[in-house]
C-alpha cells in the first residue's frame, strides 16, 4: 500500500503580506482585545479620566499661546483655537508611531514563543490612539461650543480625516517598526526626527508666514496635508474639499501599502533569526 507523501515547498508559500493579511483576518478578535485592554489601562483609576487625552495638548496650547500668540496674531486670529487642533493630531501621530516602534521591537522574543499575527501590536496601538483622539476631539468641540465658536456641518468630515490620518500613521508605524526589528534603539532616533518633522509642519505656526518658496516645500510634507484638513472644520468652519480628501486618501493608502509590505516581509524573517 502506497502512502501519500507531502513535501513542504517554500516556493509555494504565499507572499508574506498576503499570509499576514489572512492570519490577521482570522484573529481580529485579538486586535479588539488588545484595544479594550489598552483603553481600560489608560483610564483605570485616573483622576482626570478621559480628560487625559486632552490635558497634554491643552497645557501646551496655553504655553504656546502665551509665547507666540502676539507674533502670529495677524496670520492666525484666535491663536489658541488655531494651534490646538494641530497639536491634537500631531500628538496622535507622534506618540502612536513612537510607542508602536518600541512595542514591536520589544515583542520580537514573544513572537518566537507565541503564534500570533505580527501586525497586531501596531494595529491595536493605532486603534487605541484613535479612540483617545476621538475623545479629545469631543472635548474640544464642547469647549468650542462653550466659547460660542461657530461649528457647522463641515464637522461631519472630521471622522473621515481622522481615519485617513490613522491609516497614514499605521503605514509609518509599520515602516519604523520594520527598521526597529533590526535596530531596537531606533525609538530614540525616531523621537529626535519627530521633533524636527514637527517644525517642518505648520502645527504651531501658520504656513502663511513662510516665504512662497518655503510654503511650496512645506506642502509636500504629508503631515501638512493632514493637519490642514483636520484644522479646517474646527478652526475655519470650512469643509474639506474633494480634492483635499483625494490627496489624503492617496497618501494614506500608498503609505499603508508600502509599510505593510515592508513590515510583513521583514517581520516574517525575525523569529527564525538567531
C-alpha positions in Angstrom: 0.0 0.0 0.0 1.4 3.3 -1.0 1.4 6.2 1.4 0.9 9.7 0.2 3.9 11.9 0.8 3.8 15.6 1.5 6.8 17.7 0.9 7.0 21.3 2.1 8.0 23.6 -0.7 8.8 27.1 0.4 8.4 28.3 -3.2 4.7 27.6 -2.9 4.2 29.9 0.0 2.1 33.0 -0.4 3.8 36.4 -0.2 4.3 37.4 3.4 2.0 40.4 3.0 -0.8 38.0 1.9 -0.2 35.5 4.6 -0.2 38.1 7.3 -3.4 39.6 6.0 -5.1 36.2 6.1 -3.7 35.5 9.5 -4.9 38.8 10.8 -8.4 38.2 9.3 -8.6 35.0 11.4 -7.5 36.8 14.6 -9.4 40.1 14.5 -10.8 39.4 18.0 -7.2 39.6 19.2 -6.9 43.1 17.9 -10.2 44.2 19.7 -9.0 42.5 22.9 -5.7 44.5 22.8 -7.6 47.8 22.2 -10.0 47.2 25.0 -7.2 46.3 27.4 -5.1 49.3 26.5 -8.1 51.8 26.7 -9.1 50.4 30.1 -5.5 50.6 31.4 -5.2 54.2 30.2 -8.2 55.5 32.2 -8.4 53.0 35.1 -8.1 54.8 38.5 -7.3 58.0 36.6 -8.4 61.2 38.4 -8.9 63.1 35.2 -10.3 60.1 33.3 -10.9 60.8 29.6 -9.6 64.3 30.0 -6.1 62.9 29.9 -6.5 62.7 26.1 -7.0 66.5 26.1 -4.9 67.7 29.0 -1.4 67.4 27.4 -2.2 69.3 24.2 -4.3 71.8 26.2 -1.4 72.6 28.5 1.0 73.0 25.6 -1.6 75.2 23.9 -1.6 77.5 26.9 2.2 77.8 26.9 2.3 78.4 23.1 -0.4 81.0 23.3 1.5 82.9 25.9 4.7 82.7 24.0 3.5 83.1 20.3 0.0 84.5 20.0 1.2 88.0 19.6 3.8 87.0 17.0 1.2 85.2 14.8 -1.8 87.5 15.6 -2.0 88.8 12.1 -1.8 85.4 10.4 -3.7 83.3 13.0 -6.6 85.0 14.7 -7.8 83.2 17.8 -4.4 81.5 18.1 -5.5 79.0 20.8 -8.2 77.6 18.6 -5.7 77.6 15.7 -3.0 75.7 17.5 -5.0 73.1 19.5 -6.3 71.0 16.5 -2.8 70.8 15.1 -1.4 69.7 18.5 -4.1 67.0 18.9 -3.4 65.5 15.5 0.4 65.8 15.8 0.4 64.2 19.3 -1.7 61.3 17.8 0.8 60.8 15.0 4.0 61.2 17.0 3.0 59.3 20.1 1.5 56.4 18.2 4.5 55.9 15.9 6.9 56.2 18.8 5.1 53.8 21.1 4.4 51.3 18.3 8.0 51.3 17.2 9.1 50.4 20.8 6.4 47.8 21.4 7.1 45.9 18.2 10.8 45.9 18.8 10.2 44.6 22.3 7.8 41.9 21.1 10.3 40.0 19.0 11.1 37.5 21.7 7.3 37.0 22.2 6.9 36.1 18.5 9.4 33.3 18.9 7.3 31.7 21.7 3.7 32.6 20.8 2.0 32.2 17.4 0.2 35.4 16.6 -0.1 37.9 13.7 2.9 40.2 14.0 0.9 43.2 12.9 -1.5 43.0 15.8 0.6 45.2 18.2 0.9 48.0 15.6 -2.8 47.9 14.5 -4.1 47.8 18.1 -1.8 50.7 19.1 -3.1 52.9 16.3 -6.8 52.0 17.0 -6.2 52.7 20.7 -4.7 56.1 19.9 -7.6 56.8 17.5 -10.0 56.2 20.4 -8.1 58.7 22.5 -8.0 61.2 19.6 -11.8 60.9 19.2 -12.3 61.6 22.9 -10.0 64.6 22.7 -11.9 66.0 19.7 -15.2 65.5 21.5 -13.9 67.5 24.5 -12.6 70.2 22.1 -16.0 70.5 20.4 -17.5 71.0 23.8 -15.0 73.8 24.6 -15.8 75.4 21.2 -19.5 75.4 21.9 -18.9 76.9 25.3 -16.8 79.7 23.7 -19.6 80.2 21.1 -17.2 79.4 18.3 -19.0 78.6 15.0 -19.2 74.9 14.4 -21.2 73.9 11.3 -21.8 70.9 9.0 -18.1 70.7 7.9 -17.5 68.9 11.2 -19.1 65.7 9.7 -16.0 65.4 7.5 -13.7 65.2 10.5 -14.1 61.4 11.1 -13.0 60.8 7.5 -9.9 62.9 8.0 -9.2 61.1 11.3 -9.5 57.7 9.7 -7.2 58.6 6.8 -4.7 60.1 9.3 -4.8 56.8 11.2 -4.1 54.8 8.1 -1.1 57.0 7.3 0.1 56.7 10.8 -0.2 53.0 10.7 1.8 52.9 7.4 4.6 55.0 9.0 4.5 52.8 12.2 4.9 49.7 10.1 8.0 51.3 8.4 9.6 52.4 11.6 8.8 49.1 13.2 10.4 47.2 10.4 13.7 49.1 11.0 13.3 48.7 14.8 13.3 44.9 14.3 17.0 45.1 13.4 17.9 48.3 15.4 15.9 48.3 18.6 17.3 51.7 19.6 15.6 53.4 16.7 13.0 54.7 19.1 15.4 57.3 20.5 16.4 58.4 17.0 12.8 58.5 15.9 11.9 60.8 18.7 14.5 63.3 17.5 13.3 63.0 13.9 9.8 63.6 15.0 10.8 66.9 16.8 12.4 68.1 13.5 9.4 66.9 11.5 7.0 68.9 13.7 8.8 72.1 13.0 8.5 71.3 9.3 4.8 71.0 9.7 2.5 74.1 10.3 1.4 72.8 13.7 2.3 75.8 15.9 2.6 78.4 13.2 0.5 79.3 10.1 2.1 78.4 6.8 1.3 81.8 5.5 4.2 83.3 7.5 6.6 81.4 5.3 8.1 82.7 2.0 6.3 81.5 -1.1 9.0 79.0 -2.0 9.1 77.6 1.6 5.3 77.2 1.5 5.5 75.1 -1.6 8.1 72.9 0.0 6.0 72.5 3.2 3.0 71.5 1.1 5.0 68.4 0.1 5.1 67.3 3.7 2.2 64.8 4.1 1.6 65.8 7.6 0.9 69.3 6.4 -2.0 68.0 4.4 -3.5 66.1 7.3 -3.0 68.9 9.8 -4.6 71.4 7.4 -7.6 69.2 6.7 -8.0 68.4 10.4 -7.9 72.0 11.4 -10.3 73.3 8.7 -13.7 72.3 10.3 -12.5 73.1 13.8 -10.8 76.5 13.2 -12.2 77.8 9.9 -15.6 76.0 10.0 -14.5 75.1 6.5 -15.4 71.9 4.6 -12.5 69.8 3.3 -12.7 69.8 -0.5 -13.0 66.6 -2.5 -9.5 67.3 -3.9 -8.1 67.5 -0.4 -9.8 64.3 0.6 -8.5 62.6 -2.6 -4.9 63.7 -1.8 -5.3 62.4 1.8 -6.7 59.1 0.5 -3.8 58.6 -1.9 -1.2 59.5 0.7 -2.7 57.3 3.4 -3.2 54.1 1.3 0.1 54.4 -0.6 2.0 54.8 2.7 0.0 51.9 4.3 0.6 49.6 1.4 4.3 50.3 1.4 4.5 50.0 5.2 2.5 46.7 5.2 4.7 45.1 2.5 8.0 46.1 4.1 6.9 45.2 7.7 5.4 41.8 6.8 8.4 40.9 4.7 10.9 41.6 7.5 8.8 40.6 10.5 8.3 37.2 8.8 12.1 36.5 9.0 12.7 37.7 12.5 11.5 34.7 14.5 13.9 32.4 12.6 17.0 34.5 13.1 19.4 33.7 15.9 
